[in-house]
Amino acid sequence: PADKVSQKDYDYLRGVLEEVLETDQEPRLTGAPWPEILKQDSINLEIVVTILEEYGWIDSSKIGSKAASGIFFVIQHADLEYQEKYY
């Protein structure tokens, strides 16, 4: 449960989610082919959904704004089903 999460856990999640943000944005900013973007979106969604199912939506005060943006962008780029579930 989120109330039993240690700072060490949040630090780990920060690292994972900052990497997710980078792999979400980099292909878009460099003009990667759409199939490559969709494949990375799928990978990132799996990571983020796993985190959200275990910890819930994590406040940026706990993981930092860059990591929180990683969650936001992945859900924004997901199908409507995920957007509705997590927004």
Secondary structure, DSSP 8 states (H G I E B T S, - for coil): -GGG--HHHHHHHHHHHHHHHHHHHHHHHTT--HHHHHHHHHHHHHHHHHHHHHH-S--HHHH-HHHHHHHHHHHHTS-HHHHHHH-
